[in-house]
Amino acid sequence: MDRQRVCLWTGGGFEIWNDQIWFVPHWVNALCCFDRKSGQLEKMVRIPGITTASAGFHNLKKTGNRIVLIPAFERSLYLYDMDTGRIHAVGPQLTLCALEKFQECIQWNDSLYLFPFGYDCIIRLDMTDLCTTLIPLQHVAGQFCDSCQIQRLVYLVNRTNQLAAFDPDTERFYVYLADGEKCFRTVTKVDGDTLLITDESSEMYLFHIRKSGFEKMAFTGIPANQSLVSADDIYLFPLRDQYAVTKISMDGTRIWRYEMEDTSRYYKWPSVAAGKIHVDGHHISFMNPNHQCLYEFDSKKGSLDSRHFMVDEWEEELCGYFFGLSGTEGIYQEGKEKFASPEYFMEHAKRREKGMDNAGGCPDSTDTVPAGETIYRLMSGHG
């Protein structure tokens, strides 16, 4: 029987630079670089010293020639230098928490601000000296799930009826409350004085900054995980169980649906959700964490295309062991201090795959041998 095929996309944030997509997969704690022109995975950078099995990082931010990895369940921030290829932890080790630590991140001058989802404070990372500062939350609920920036103020929503505005100059919050129970999910800029906020129930609201007031729109959208306003149209990217990107005119009189490929026959998850969006003019990209593909939407042409990068499930599992899952730091080679490269690992693993599904030394085995030694045995033929 052919093994189910899965791939390495993420449901979190990513960066696109010179046709290269940088992201950390949900199932593998490694920084990956996918080349859009060649359709190939160009780099897979092991993250040293990780403590989580998966979902260590939900977001990342490129600043200059460096990429900052934003911790979700991992306990440290990491910095990757695109020139040298070096990656290392920065700042103090964070305490454990039950929810994802951070989802939202913005840059202001020479500092990055990480806004907490499950953590109890904001982190400011100074990109000049890499010093971190913890800023306690005051008079705000946290659990920030979306943000947008207008001039210096950062507006955030947090699955309540609360809209928070953060001023990085004073590092203080201004809080605005909508009437009644709400579950605000997305916030995006309409113009310099207006925000669009969507609720998990499909309701939509305008927030007028100078008036400090909410206005409920006369029409509804869809449950959205991301939203965007462009050229007097609202774009809603699905939260769940929607197989289309929805476009609605600002007056609500026209609605368009751009159908997404139903890829449920390929993957393990039946529903659809859009991850963070990346906007470059009229080109909008987002990763689908459930159907595990990259969608590229052209708002000018009204076209929606998907890209897939897939690996065999057994390769993904072995790759997971290699990059430090299940408590191991990786694999080793006799007489060498450095870790084996992914290419070396995959080449040897593929040669040994046939007939080893339940053999001693295979990751599917119930063998209690430490994972690092298990992978070494598989690679070297000592299984």
C-alpha positions as CSV (number, residue, x, y, z in Angstrom):
1,M,0.0,0.0,0.0
2,D,1.3,3.4,-0.9
3,R,2.0,5.5,2.1
4,Q,0.0,8.7,2.6
5,R,1.8,11.7,1.5
6,V,2.1,14.8,3.7
7,C,4.2,18.0,3.4
8,L,5.9,20.6,5.4
9,W,3.8,23.7,5.2
10,T,2.8,25.7,8.2
11,G,-0.3,27.4,9.5
12,G,1.6,30.3,10.9
13,G,3.6,33.2,9.6
14,F,6.2,33.1,6.8
15,E,8.4,35.5,4.8
16,I,8.9,35.8,1.0
17,W,12.1,37.3,-0.1
18,N,13.5,37.1,-3.7
19,D,11.1,34.3,-4.6
20,Q,12.1,32.3,-1.5
21,I,9.6,31.4,1.1
22,W,11.0,31.1,4.6
23,F,8.9,29.2,7.2
24,V,9.0,26.7,10.1
25,P,6.8,23.7,9.5
26,H,4.2,22.7,12.1
27,W,5.5,19.1,12.4
28,V,9.2,19.7,12.0
29,N,11.2,22.2,14.1
30,A,13.5,23.4,11.3
31,L,13.8,26.6,9.4
32,C,12.9,25.9,5.7
33,C,13.4,27.8,2.5
34,F,11.2,26.9,-0.5
35,D,12.1,28.3,-3.9
36,R,8.9,29.3,-5.8
37,K,10.6,29.3,-9.2
38,S,12.2,25.9,-9.0
39,G,9.4,24.4,-6.8
40,Q,12.1,22.8,-4.6
41,L,13.0,22.9,-0.9
42,E,16.3,24.8,-1.0
43,K,17.3,24.7,2.7
44,M,16.3,23.0,5.9
45,V,18.2,24.4,8.8
46,R,18.2,22.5,12.1
47,I,17.4,24.5,15.2
48,P,19.8,23.6,18.0
49,G,18.7,23.0,21.6
50,I,14.9,22.8,20.9
51,T,12.7,21.4,23.7
52,T,9.4,20.7,21.9
53,A,8.4,17.8,19.7
54,S,6.5,20.0,17.1
55,A,4.8,23.4,16.8
56,G,7.7,25.1,18.4
57,F,7.3,28.3,16.3
58,H,4.1,29.9,14.9
59,N,5.6,32.9,13.3
60,L,8.8,34.5,12.1
61,K,9.9,38.0,11.1
62,K,12.6,39.1,8.6
63,T,14.5,42.2,9.5
64,G,17.5,43.1,7.3
65,N,19.5,40.0,6.6
66,R,18.2,38.2,9.7
67,I,15.1,36.1,10.5
68,V,13.7,36.0,14.0
69,L,11.8,32.8,14.9
70,I,8.8,33.6,17.2
71,P,8.3,30.9,19.9
72,A,4.9,29.2,20.2
73,F,5.6,26.2,22.4
74,E,9.4,26.5,22.2
75,R,11.1,28.3,25.1
76,S,13.5,30.6,23.3
77,L,13.6,33.1,20.5
78,Y,16.0,32.2,17.7
79,L,17.9,34.3,15.2
80,Y,19.0,33.1,11.8
81,D,21.7,35.0,9.9
82,M,21.0,34.7,6.1
83,D,24.6,35.6,5.2
84,T,26.4,33.2,7.5
85,G,23.8,30.5,7.8
86,R,24.2,30.5,11.6
87,I,21.2,30.1,13.9
88,H,21.2,30.6,17.7
89,A,18.9,31.4,20.6
90,V,18.6,35.0,21.9
91,G,17.3,36.3,25.2
92,P,16.4,34.4,28.4
93,Q,14.7,31.0,28.4
94,L,10.9,31.5,28.7
95,T,8.7,29.8,31.2
96,L,6.3,27.0,30.1
97,C,2.6,27.7,29.4
98,A,-0.3,25.7,28.2
99,L,-1.1,27.9,25.2
100,E,1.0,29.2,22.3
101,K,3.3,31.9,23.7
102,F,3.2,34.4,20.8
103,Q,1.5,34.8,17.5
104,E,1.8,38.5,16.6
105,C,5.0,40.5,16.0
106,I,5.7,44.0,14.6
107,Q,8.8,46.1,14.0
108,W,9.1,49.6,15.3
109,N,12.4,51.4,14.6
110,D,15.2,49.0,15.7
111,S,13.0,46.9,17.9
112,L,10.7,43.9,17.5
113,Y,7.6,43.6,19.7
114,L,6.2,40.1,20.3
115,F,2.6,40.2,21.5
116,P,1.5,37.3,23.7
117,F,-1.2,34.7,23.0
118,G,-0.7,32.5,26.0
119,Y,2.2,34.2,27.7
120,D,1.9,36.9,30.4
121,C,4.0,39.7,28.9
122,I,5.2,41.4,25.8
123,I,8.8,40.9,24.6
124,R,10.8,43.7,23.1
125,L,13.9,42.6,21.2
126,D,16.4,45.3,20.4
127,M,17.9,44.3,17.0
128,T,21.0,46.4,17.6
129,D,22.3,44.6,20.7
130,L,19.9,41.6,20.8
131,C,18.8,42.5,24.3
132,T,15.3,41.5,25.4
133,T,12.9,43.3,27.7
134,L,9.8,41.8,29.2
135,I,6.8,44.3,29.4
136,P,4.0,43.2,31.7
137,L,0.4,43.3,30.4
138,Q,-1.8,45.9,32.1
139,H,-5.5,46.4,31.7
140,V,-5.6,44.1,28.6
141,A,-6.6,40.5,28.2
142,G,-3.7,39.1,26.0
143,Q,-4.4,36.1,23.8
144,F,-3.8,38.4,20.7
145,C,-4.6,36.6,17.5
146,D,-4.3,39.3,14.8
147,S,-2.9,42.8,14.5
148,C,-2.4,45.7,12.1
149,Q,-0.4,48.9,12.3
150,I,-1.5,52.5,11.4
151,Q,1.4,54.9,11.8
152,R,3.0,54.1,15.2
153,L,0.0,52.5,16.8
154,V,-0.5,48.7,16.7
155,Y,-4.1,47.5,16.9
156,L,-4.8,44.0,18.2
157,V,-7.8,41.7,18.8
158,N,-7.9,38.8,21.2
159,R,-11.1,36.7,20.8
160,T,-13.1,39.0,23.1
161,N,-15.0,42.2,22.6
162,Q,-11.8,44.1,23.2
163,L,-9.7,46.1,20.7
164,A,-6.3,47.1,22.1
165,A,-4.1,49.9,20.7
166,F,-0.4,49.6,21.7
167,D,1.9,52.7,21.5
168,P,5.5,51.5,21.1
169,D,6.8,55.0,22.1
170,T,5.2,54.8,25.5
171,E,4.7,51.0,25.6
172,R,1.2,51.6,26.9
173,F,-2.2,50.2,25.8
174,Y,-5.4,52.0,25.0
175,V,-8.4,49.6,25.2
176,Y,-11.8,49.9,23.4
177,L,-14.8,47.7,24.3
178,A,-17.6,46.8,21.9
179,D,-21.1,46.3,23.3
180,G,-22.1,42.7,24.1
181,E,-20.2,39.4,23.9
182,K,-17.9,39.2,20.9
183,C,-15.1,37.0,19.6
184,F,-13.1,39.3,17.5
185,R,-10.8,37.3,15.2
186,T,-9.2,39.6,12.6
187,V,-8.4,43.3,12.3
188,T,-7.2,45.1,9.2
189,K,-6.7,48.6,7.9
190,V,-9.4,50.3,5.8
191,D,-7.9,53.7,5.7
192,G,-5.9,56.0,8.0
193,D,-8.9,56.4,10.3
194,T,-10.8,53.2,10.0
195,L,-10.3,49.5,10.9
196,L,-12.3,46.5,9.8
197,I,-12.8,43.8,12.5
198,T,-14.4,40.4,11.9
199,D,-16.0,38.3,14.5
200,E,-15.9,34.5,14.6
201,S,-19.7,34.5,14.1
202,S,-19.2,36.1,10.7
203,E,-20.3,39.6,11.9
204,M,-18.2,42.5,10.7
205,Y,-17.5,45.9,12.4
206,L,-15.9,49.2,11.4
207,F,-13.9,51.0,14.1
208,H,-13.5,54.7,13.6
209,I,-10.3,55.8,15.3
210,R,-11.0,59.5,15.8
211,K,-14.5,58.8,17.2
212,S,-13.3,55.8,19.2
213,G,-16.5,54.0,18.2
214,F,-17.6,50.7,16.7
215,E,-20.1,50.4,13.8
216,K,-21.7,47.1,13.0
217,M,-21.9,46.5,9.2
218,A,-25.3,45.7,7.7
219,F,-24.1,42.4,6.2
220,T,-22.1,39.4,7.2
221,G,-19.1,37.6,5.8
222,I,-17.7,34.2,6.7
223,P,-15.8,33.0,9.7
224,A,-12.4,34.3,8.7
225,N,-8.9,33.6,10.0
226,Q,-7.4,36.5,8.1
227,S,-8.9,39.6,6.4
228,L,-7.8,42.3,4.0
229,V,-9.3,45.5,2.6
230,S,-8.0,46.5,-0.9
231,A,-9.5,48.8,-3.5
232,D,-12.8,49.1,-1.7
233,D,-13.3,45.4,-1.4
234,I,-13.1,43.1,1.7
235,Y,-11.2,39.8,1.3
236,L,-11.9,37.1,3.8
237,F,-9.6,34.1,4.1
238,P,-11.4,31.0,5.7
239,L,-11.2,30.0,9.3
240,R,-12.7,26.5,8.8
241,D,-15.1,24.5,6.6
242,Q,-14.9,27.0,3.8
243,Y,-13.4,26.1,0.4
244,A,-13.2,29.6,-1.0
245,V,-11.7,33.0,-0.6
246,T,-14.6,35.4,-0.3
247,K,-14.6,39.0,-1.7
248,I,-17.3,41.4,-0.6
249,S,-17.7,45.0,-1.8
250,M,-17.6,47.6,1.0
251,D,-21.3,48.3,0.6
252,G,-22.2,44.6,0.7
253,T,-24.0,44.6,-2.6
254,R,-21.6,42.2,-4.4
255,I,-20.0,38.9,-3.3
256,W,-17.4,36.8,-5.1
257,R,-16.2,33.4,-4.2
258,Y,-12.8,32.0,-5.4
259,E,-13.0,28.3,-5.0
260,M,-10.1,26.4,-3.4
261,E,-9.1,23.0,-4.4
262,D,-10.6,20.3,-2.3
263,T,-7.5,18.4,-1.4
264,S,-9.0,16.4,1.5
265,R,-8.3,13.1,-0.4
266,Y,-4.5,13.8,-0.1
267,Y,-4.3,14.8,3.6
268,K,-5.4,13.8,7.1
269,W,-7.5,16.9,8.0
270,P,-11.0,17.4,6.4
271,S,-11.5,21.1,7.1
272,V,-9.9,24.2,5.6
273,A,-8.1,27.1,7.4
274,A,-6.0,30.0,6.1
275,G,-2.8,30.8,7.9
276,K,-1.1,34.2,8.0
277,I,-1.3,36.1,4.7
278,H,1.6,37.7,2.9
279,V,0.6,40.7,0.7
280,D,2.8,42.0,-2.2
281,G,0.7,44.4,-4.2
282,H,-2.2,42.4,-5.7
283,H,-0.5,39.1,-5.0
284,I,-1.7,37.5,-1.7
285,S,-0.1,34.3,-0.4
286,F,-1.2,32.1,2.5
287,M,-0.5,28.6,3.7
288,N,-3.2,26.2,4.5
289,P,-2.4,24.3,7.7
290,N,-5.1,21.7,7.2
291,H,-4.7,20.8,3.5
292,Q,-1.0,21.6,3.7
293,C,-0.4,23.7,0.6
294,L,0.6,27.2,-0.4
295,Y,-2.2,29.3,-2.0
296,E,-1.4,32.2,-4.3
297,F,-4.2,34.6,-4.9
298,D,-4.1,37.3,-7.6
299,S,-6.7,39.9,-6.7
300,K,-6.4,41.7,-10.1
301,K,-7.0,38.5,-12.1
302,G,-9.2,36.9,-9.6
303,S,-7.2,33.7,-9.8
304,L,-6.4,31.3,-7.0
305,D,-3.6,28.7,-7.5
306,S,-2.1,26.1,-5.1
307,R,1.4,24.8,-4.7
308,H,2.4,21.6,-3.0
309,F,5.7,20.4,-1.6
310,M,5.2,16.9,-0.2
311,V,7.4,14.2,1.3
312,D,6.6,10.7,2.1
313,E,5.2,10.2,5.6
314,W,8.1,8.0,6.7
315,E,10.5,10.6,5.5
316,E,8.7,13.2,7.5
317,E,8.9,11.0,10.6
318,L,12.6,10.4,10.2
319,C,13.1,14.0,9.4
320,G,11.4,14.8,12.7
321,Y,13.8,12.5,14.6
322,F,16.7,14.1,12.8
323,F,15.7,17.6,13.8
324,G,15.4,16.8,17.5
325,L,11.9,15.4,18.0
326,S,11.1,12.9,20.8
327,G,13.8,14.4,23.0
328,T,16.8,13.7,20.9
329,E,19.2,16.3,19.7
330,G,19.6,14.6,16.3
331,I,21.6,11.7,14.9
332,Y,25.3,11.0,15.0
333,Q,28.1,9.5,12.8
334,E,30.9,7.4,14.1
335,G,34.1,9.5,14.5
336,K,32.4,12.8,13.6
337,E,31.3,15.5,16.0
338,K,29.0,17.2,13.5
339,F,25.5,16.0,12.7
340,A,24.8,14.3,9.4
341,S,23.3,16.5,6.7
342,P,19.7,16.0,5.7
343,E,20.8,14.8,2.3
344,Y,23.1,12.1,3.8
345,F,20.3,11.1,6.1
346,M,17.6,10.8,3.4
347,E,19.9,9.0,1.0
348,H,20.6,6.2,3.6
349,A,17.1,6.1,4.9
350,K,15.6,5.6,1.5
351,R,18.0,2.7,0.8
352,R,16.8,1.0,4.0
353,E,13.1,1.8,3.8
354,K,11.9,-1.3,2.0
355,G,11.1,-4.2,4.3
356,M,11.9,-2.3,7.5
357,D,8.5,-1.0,8.5
358,N,8.6,-3.0,11.8
359,A,12.2,-4.1,12.0
360,G,14.4,-3.3,14.9
361,G,15.8,0.2,14.6
362,C,12.9,1.6,12.5
363,P,11.0,4.6,14.1
364,D,7.8,2.6,13.9
365,S,9.2,0.0,16.2
366,T,8.4,-0.3,19.9
367,D,12.2,-0.7,20.5
368,T,13.3,1.3,23.5
369,V,16.7,2.2,22.1
370,P,17.3,6.0,22.2
371,A,16.1,7.7,19.1
372,G,19.6,9.1,18.2
373,E,21.0,5.6,18.2
374,T,17.9,4.2,16.4
375,I,18.4,6.6,13.5
376,Y,22.2,5.9,13.4
377,R,21.5,2.1,13.2
378,L,19.0,2.7,10.4
379,M,21.4,4.8,8.5
380,S,24.5,2.8,8.9
381,G,23.0,-0.6,8.4
382,H,23.5,-1.9,11.9
383,G,19.7,-2.5,12.5
